[in-house]
């Protein structure tokens, strides 16, 4: 009887052990929209906040920006910080997201007679995996809006981000 119980317990332990599911990324890369310039960078030993741009810190910071080529037109950007020890990640965005983890700005327009405002993030996901010592594949979909039922815009990026030096 002891042998049967031991085998049963051992079998249950083996069945309960499993590896985490691998992160599956979309490898179909997005293009930068026409008449825009896009940057896809990341910085090691960096940090940022809602009022301080990317600078020195203790994180890995991913930075995306899209700027209209004529400087007067809509643009967008996001920054994300993760642990330096990570080789992959998934960040789910909802209304409870903390701005120091994901900071996204949509519809930046320096000469459109309107102020850039921080539109609330209402959903989306950013996930990534390291593909080499200086490149990460990042899939990002960030949804802006008034509430979950009222999205106003989104950013979708599937691109390779390259290690850059801090400004």
PyMOL commands that set and color helices and strands:
alter all, ss='L'
color gray80, all
select helices_A, chain A and resi 2-16
alter helices_A, ss='H'
color red, helices_A
select strands_A, chain A and resi 36-47+55-56+59-68+75-83+88-92+102-108+121-132+135-147+150-163
alter strands_A, ss='S'
color yellow, strands_A
deselect
rebuild
show_as cartoon
